Amino acid sequence: MDLELTSDQELFRDTTRRFLQARAPLTTIRAWADMPSGFDPGWWKAGAELGWTSLLVSVERGGGTISGQGLCDLALVAEEMGALVSPGPLSPVNAVAQTISLEGTDEQAERVLPGLLHGDSIAAWAVAEPGRSAGTDGVHLEARADGDTFVLDGIKRPVEAGAEADWFLVTARTADGLSQFLLPAATPGVEVTRLHGLDLTRRHATVRFEQVRVPASAVVGDVGGAAGSFERQLRTALVLQCAETVGATDRVFDFTVQYAFDRYSFGRSLASYQALKHRFADMKCWLESAQAITVDATRAVQDEAADAGEIARIAKAYVGERCSELIQDCIQMHGGIGVTWDHDIHLYLRRAVLHRQTFGDPIEQRDRVALMAGG
């Protein structure tokens, strides 16, 4: 992406890139795939020390940005993580930290934020429900008021980093409307089951809430007033998905072009064949378009533009569709080796397909945009 970076942002991006290359190269990613969490906690803590978890948190509550635009800074991290298909709960931790920073009580912030900012604890956003849409109308988990407590009943799936989380931010439906609750993962009645996913290192889980009783102090913001928070969290997640997918696709395109120059057939490099040149030109157009719409979405969400929700969904629809197709084409360019386990390209396709499907696939995003436009 090209966000017209400041010198500080360039330094931050380059520092993140060098850290990922040194501490989590693809050989390490493959080894971590056998770990239950998919990543080394010490590695995540070191990333948090670089600022990965503090960019959407206010200075007053322990956070801070590089450029004064926290989401733009965070998108740089996501892009670099995409280039190496890095693991780690970047999106859920930041979505939860941002909401607690903006809407949490002092008690909630003091209990949760220090651990998230230092990488000592993990938070997950429990929002998606099986077979339901990614919008507010897809939230059916019930939070029933009972005196000075609330009782949560329902299922959330898939929940990124659900089995690794120390805290859950649960989006639920109350009699007054959409509400959010912050509760420890060890709360009685919460049952977490790991899921086997397509991505080798990104972990998801099913989180079941059976008569889970939480105090009124667990409410984040106002009861029934979480629709705005939900939308902000979703926009943040979509932008980070797009940035990571674009980073992954850019890397795949680069090493595929290089392979085409290095691989010879009938005495000529593959890159010399006109039909392949035309295909590479098409893919380059798709990639640059995906980069451009991701930049626009990042800026719109950062600036809280009136059409930010629409732009973020347009970006997710385009990036989700085109980038996965582009990586598939790159696999074809590699020939037989492209479909082997030993080649790294399938790691990137797995990540792109995961992002395509979570928080609403391209078809759902286009439907949402049509509704926003009054269609």
C-alpha positions as CSV (number, residue, x, y, z in Angstrom):
1,M,0.0,0.0,0.0
2,D,1.0,3.7,-0.3
3,L,-0.3,5.8,2.5
4,E,2.2,8.7,1.8
5,L,4.2,7.6,4.8
6,T,6.0,9.9,7.2
7,S,9.6,9.1,8.1
8,D,8.4,7.8,11.5
9,Q,5.9,5.5,9.7
10,E,8.6,4.2,7.3
11,L,10.8,3.4,10.3
12,F,8.0,1.7,12.1
13,R,7.1,-0.4,9.0
14,D,10.7,-1.3,8.3
15,T,11.3,-2.2,12.0
16,T,8.2,-4.5,11.9
17,R,9.4,-6.1,8.6
18,R,12.9,-6.8,10.0
19,F,11.4,-8.2,13.2
20,L,9.1,-10.5,11.3
21,Q,11.8,-11.7,9.0
22,A,14.1,-12.4,11.8
23,R,11.7,-13.9,14.4
24,A,9.0,-15.5,12.3
25,P,10.2,-16.5,8.8
26,L,8.1,-19.0,6.9
27,T,10.2,-21.9,8.2
28,T,9.2,-20.9,11.7
29,I,5.6,-20.4,10.6
30,R,5.4,-24.0,9.5
31,A,6.9,-25.2,12.8
32,W,4.4,-23.1,14.8
33,A,1.5,-24.7,12.8
34,D,1.9,-27.7,15.2
35,M,1.5,-25.5,18.3
36,P,-2.0,-25.3,19.8
37,S,-2.0,-21.5,19.7
38,G,-0.2,-21.2,16.4
39,F,2.4,-18.8,17.7
40,D,5.0,-18.3,20.4
41,P,3.7,-16.1,23.3
42,G,7.2,-14.6,23.7
43,W,7.1,-13.5,20.0
44,W,3.7,-11.9,20.4
45,K,4.9,-10.1,23.5
46,A,7.9,-8.7,21.6
47,G,5.5,-7.5,18.9
48,A,3.4,-5.8,21.5
49,E,6.5,-4.0,22.7
50,L,7.0,-2.7,19.2
51,G,3.5,-1.1,19.5
52,W,1.3,-3.5,17.7
53,T,-1.4,-3.5,20.4
54,S,-1.4,0.1,21.5
55,L,-2.1,2.0,18.2
56,L,-5.8,2.3,18.7
57,V,-5.7,3.1,22.4
58,S,-5.6,6.6,23.7
59,V,-2.5,8.1,25.3
60,E,-4.5,8.6,28.5
61,R,-5.1,4.9,28.8
62,G,-1.5,3.8,28.0
63,G,-1.6,3.7,24.2
64,G,-0.3,5.9,21.4
65,T,0.3,6.2,17.7
66,I,3.2,6.7,15.3
67,S,1.6,9.4,13.1
68,G,-1.5,10.4,15.0
69,Q,-3.5,8.1,12.8
70,G,-3.6,4.8,14.7
71,L,-5.5,2.7,12.1
72,C,-3.1,3.8,9.3
73,D,-0.2,2.8,11.5
74,L,-1.8,-0.5,12.3
75,A,-2.5,-1.2,8.7
76,L,1.2,-1.1,8.0
77,V,1.7,-3.9,10.6
78,A,-1.1,-5.9,9.0
79,E,0.4,-5.6,5.5
80,E,3.8,-6.8,6.7
81,M,2.2,-9.7,8.6
82,G,0.4,-10.6,5.4
83,A,3.7,-10.7,3.5
84,L,4.9,-13.5,5.8
85,V,1.5,-15.0,6.7
86,S,2.3,-14.2,10.3
87,P,0.2,-15.6,13.1
88,G,-1.1,-13.8,16.1
89,P,-4.4,-12.2,17.2
90,L,-3.7,-8.8,15.7
91,S,-7.3,-8.0,14.7
92,P,-9.2,-9.2,17.7
93,V,-6.8,-7.7,20.3
94,N,-6.9,-4.3,18.7
95,A,-10.6,-4.3,18.1
96,V,-11.2,-5.0,21.8
97,A,-8.5,-2.7,23.0
98,Q,-9.9,0.2,21.0
99,T,-13.4,-0.3,22.3
100,I,-12.3,-0.5,25.9
101,S,-10.2,2.6,25.4
102,L,-13.1,4.6,24.0
103,E,-16.0,3.2,26.0
104,G,-14.8,1.1,28.9
105,T,-15.0,2.2,32.5
106,D,-11.8,3.1,34.4
107,E,-12.1,-0.2,36.2
108,Q,-12.4,-2.2,32.9
109,A,-9.5,-0.3,31.4
110,E,-7.3,-0.9,34.4
111,R,-8.1,-4.6,34.6
112,V,-7.7,-5.4,30.9
113,L,-5.7,-2.9,28.9
114,P,-2.2,-3.2,30.6
115,G,-2.1,-7.0,29.8
116,L,-3.2,-6.4,26.2
117,L,-0.8,-3.6,25.6
118,H,2.2,-5.5,27.0
119,G,1.3,-8.8,25.2
120,D,0.7,-10.7,28.5
121,S,-2.9,-11.4,27.8
122,I,-5.2,-12.0,24.7
123,A,-8.7,-10.7,24.0
124,A,-11.1,-12.0,21.5
125,W,-14.2,-10.4,19.9
126,A,-17.0,-12.9,20.2
127,V,-19.4,-11.7,17.5
128,A,-19.9,-14.1,14.6
129,E,-22.7,-16.7,14.9
130,P,-23.0,-19.9,12.9
131,G,-25.0,-19.5,9.7
132,R,-25.7,-15.8,10.3
133,S,-24.7,-12.6,8.5
134,A,-21.8,-10.4,9.6
135,G,-24.2,-7.5,10.3
136,T,-26.0,-6.4,13.4
137,D,-29.0,-8.5,12.2
138,G,-26.8,-11.6,12.6
139,V,-26.4,-11.2,16.3
140,H,-28.9,-13.5,18.1
141,L,-27.0,-14.4,21.3
142,E,-29.3,-13.3,24.1
143,A,-28.3,-11.3,27.2
144,R,-31.3,-11.3,29.5
145,A,-31.4,-8.8,32.4
146,D,-31.9,-10.5,35.8
147,G,-31.8,-8.1,38.7
148,D,-28.4,-6.5,38.7
149,T,-26.9,-9.1,36.4
150,F,-27.2,-10.3,32.9
151,V,-27.6,-13.9,31.7
152,L,-25.9,-14.8,28.4
153,D,-27.2,-17.7,26.3
154,G,-26.0,-18.7,22.8
155,I,-23.1,-19.7,20.5
156,K,-20.4,-17.7,18.8
157,R,-18.5,-19.2,15.9
158,P,-15.9,-18.7,14.6
159,V,-14.1,-16.6,17.2
160,E,-10.5,-15.8,16.3
161,A,-8.1,-16.6,19.1
162,G,-11.1,-17.9,21.1
163,A,-9.1,-20.7,22.8
164,E,-6.2,-18.5,23.5
165,A,-8.2,-15.6,24.9
166,D,-8.1,-14.4,28.5
167,W,-10.9,-12.0,27.9
168,F,-14.0,-12.0,25.6
169,L,-15.8,-8.9,24.3
170,V,-19.2,-10.5,23.6
171,T,-21.7,-8.8,21.3
172,A,-25.2,-9.8,22.4
173,R,-28.8,-8.7,22.0
174,T,-30.7,-7.3,25.0
175,A,-34.3,-6.1,25.3
176,D,-32.9,-2.6,24.7
177,G,-30.9,-3.4,21.6
178,L,-27.4,-4.5,20.9
179,S,-25.0,-4.5,23.9
180,Q,-21.5,-5.6,24.6
181,F,-20.0,-7.4,27.6
182,L,-16.4,-7.8,28.8
183,L,-15.8,-11.0,30.7
184,P,-13.0,-13.3,31.6
185,A,-12.7,-16.4,29.5
186,A,-12.8,-18.5,32.7
187,T,-16.3,-17.3,33.6
188,P,-18.5,-20.2,34.7
189,G,-20.7,-21.4,31.9
190,V,-18.3,-20.4,29.1
191,E,-17.3,-23.4,27.0
192,V,-14.6,-23.1,24.3
193,T,-13.9,-25.7,21.6
194,R,-11.1,-25.4,19.2
195,L,-11.9,-25.5,15.5
196,H,-9.8,-27.0,12.7
197,G,-9.3,-24.2,10.2
198,L,-7.9,-23.8,6.7
199,D,-5.2,-21.4,7.8
200,L,-2.2,-23.2,9.4
201,T,-1.5,-20.6,12.2
202,R,-4.6,-18.5,12.7
203,R,-6.7,-20.1,15.3
204,H,-10.5,-20.0,15.7
205,A,-12.9,-21.6,18.2
206,T,-16.6,-22.1,19.1
207,V,-17.5,-20.3,22.3
208,R,-20.7,-21.5,23.9
209,F,-22.5,-19.5,26.6
210,E,-24.9,-21.5,28.8
211,Q,-26.6,-19.5,31.5
212,V,-23.5,-17.3,31.9
213,R,-24.2,-14.8,34.6
214,V,-22.2,-11.5,34.5
215,P,-22.6,-8.4,36.6
216,A,-23.9,-5.1,35.2
217,S,-20.3,-3.8,35.5
218,A,-19.4,-6.1,32.6
219,V,-21.3,-3.9,30.1
220,V,-19.1,-1.9,27.9
221,G,-20.7,1.4,27.1
222,D,-24.5,1.7,27.4
223,V,-27.0,-1.2,27.5
224,G,-28.7,-1.3,24.1
225,G,-26.3,1.3,22.7
226,A,-23.6,-0.9,21.1
227,A,-24.6,-0.6,17.4
228,G,-22.1,2.2,16.8
229,S,-19.3,0.2,18.6
230,F,-20.2,-2.8,16.6
231,E,-19.9,-0.9,13.3
232,R,-16.6,0.7,14.3
233,Q,-15.1,-2.7,15.3
234,L,-16.3,-4.3,12.1
235,R,-14.8,-1.5,9.9
236,T,-11.5,-1.9,11.8
237,A,-11.5,-5.7,11.2
238,L,-12.4,-5.3,7.5
239,V,-9.5,-2.8,6.9
240,L,-7.0,-5.0,8.7
241,Q,-8.2,-8.0,6.6
242,C,-7.7,-6.0,3.4
243,A,-4.3,-4.8,4.4
244,E,-3.1,-8.2,5.3
245,T,-4.5,-9.8,2.2
246,V,-3.0,-7.2,0.0
247,G,0.4,-7.7,1.7
248,A,0.1,-11.4,1.1
249,T,-0.9,-11.0,-2.5
250,D,1.8,-8.5,-3.3
251,R,4.4,-11.0,-2.0
252,V,3.0,-13.9,-4.0
253,F,2.9,-11.8,-7.1
254,D,6.6,-10.7,-6.7
255,F,7.9,-14.2,-6.2
256,T,5.8,-15.6,-9.1
257,V,7.1,-13.0,-11.5
258,Q,10.6,-13.9,-10.4
259,Y,9.9,-17.6,-10.9
260,A,8.6,-16.8,-14.4
261,F,12.0,-15.2,-15.3
262,D,14.0,-18.0,-13.7
263,R,12.0,-21.0,-15.1
264,Y,12.9,-22.0,-18.7
265,S,10.8,-23.9,-21.1
266,F,12.0,-24.9,-24.6
267,G,15.0,-22.6,-24.1
268,R,13.0,-19.5,-23.1
269,S,12.0,-18.1,-19.8
270,L,8.3,-18.3,-19.0
271,A,8.2,-14.6,-18.7
272,S,9.0,-14.2,-22.4
273,Y,5.8,-15.8,-23.6
274,Q,3.2,-13.2,-24.7
275,A,0.2,-15.0,-23.3
276,L,1.8,-15.1,-19.8
277,K,2.8,-11.4,-20.2
278,H,-0.9,-10.5,-20.8
279,R,-1.9,-12.5,-17.7
280,F,0.7,-10.9,-15.5
281,A,-0.5,-7.5,-16.7
282,D,-4.1,-8.4,-15.7
283,M,-2.9,-9.5,-12.3
284,K,-0.9,-6.4,-11.8
285,C,-3.9,-4.3,-12.5
286,W,-6.0,-6.3,-9.9
287,L,-3.2,-6.0,-7.3
288,E,-2.8,-2.2,-7.7
289,S,-6.6,-1.8,-7.6
290,A,-6.7,-3.8,-4.4
291,Q,-4.0,-1.7,-2.9
292,A,-5.7,1.5,-3.9
293,I,-9.1,0.6,-2.5
294,T,-7.5,-0.6,0.7
295,V,-5.7,2.7,1.1
296,D,-9.0,4.5,0.6
297,A,-10.8,2.3,3.1
298,T,-8.1,2.8,5.7
299,R,-8.2,6.6,5.4
300,A,-12.0,6.7,5.4
301,V,-12.3,4.5,8.5
302,Q,-9.5,6.4,10.2
303,D,-11.2,9.8,9.5
304,E,-14.6,8.4,10.4
305,A,-15.9,9.6,7.0
306,A,-19.6,9.6,6.4
307,D,-19.2,6.8,3.8
308,A,-16.6,4.9,5.7
309,G,-18.8,1.8,6.2
310,E,-19.6,1.7,2.5
311,I,-16.0,2.1,1.4
312,A,-14.8,-0.6,3.9
313,R,-17.3,-3.1,2.5
314,I,-16.5,-2.3,-1.1
315,A,-12.8,-2.8,-0.3
316,K,-13.5,-6.2,1.4
317,A,-15.7,-7.3,-1.6
318,Y,-13.0,-6.4,-4.1
319,V,-10.0,-7.5,-2.2
320,G,-11.6,-10.7,-1.0
321,E,-12.6,-11.7,-4.5
322,R,-9.7,-10.5,-6.7
323,C,-6.8,-11.4,-4.4
324,S,-7.8,-15.0,-3.9
325,E,-8.2,-15.3,-7.7
326,L,-4.9,-13.7,-8.3
327,I,-3.1,-16.1,-5.9
328,Q,-4.9,-19.0,-7.7
329,D,-3.5,-17.7,-11.0
330,C,0.0,-17.5,-9.5
331,I,-0.3,-21.2,-8.5
332,Q,-1.1,-22.0,-12.1
333,M,2.0,-20.0,-13.2
334,H,4.1,-22.3,-11.0
335,G,2.8,-25.4,-12.6
336,G,3.0,-28.7,-10.6
337,I,5.3,-27.4,-7.9
338,G,2.6,-24.8,-7.0
339,V,0.3,-27.4,-5.6
340,T,2.8,-29.2,-3.4
341,W,3.0,-28.9,0.4
342,D,6.6,-27.9,0.3
343,H,6.0,-24.7,-1.7
344,D,5.0,-21.7,0.4
345,I,2.3,-20.4,-1.9
346,H,-0.5,-22.5,-0.4
347,L,0.1,-20.7,2.9
348,Y,-0.8,-17.4,1.3
349,L,-3.9,-18.8,-0.4
350,R,-5.1,-20.2,2.9
351,R,-4.8,-16.8,4.5
352,A,-6.5,-15.0,1.6
353,V,-9.4,-17.5,1.5
354,L,-9.8,-17.2,5.3
355,H,-10.1,-13.4,5.1
356,R,-12.4,-13.7,2.1
357,Q,-15.0,-15.7,4.1
358,T,-14.8,-14.2,7.6
359,F,-16.8,-11.1,8.6
360,G,-18.9,-11.5,5.4
361,D,-17.8,-12.8,2.0
362,P,-17.8,-10.6,-1.1
363,I,-21.4,-11.4,-2.0
364,E,-22.6,-10.3,1.4
365,Q,-20.5,-7.2,1.3
366,R,-22.0,-6.2,-2.0
367,D,-25.5,-6.8,-0.7
368,R,-24.7,-4.5,2.3
369,V,-23.4,-1.8,0.0
370,A,-26.6,-2.0,-2.1
371,L,-28.7,-1.6,1.1
372,M,-26.7,1.4,2.2
373,A,-27.2,2.9,-1.2
374,G,-30.9,2.4,-1.0
375,G,-30.9,-0.5,-3.5
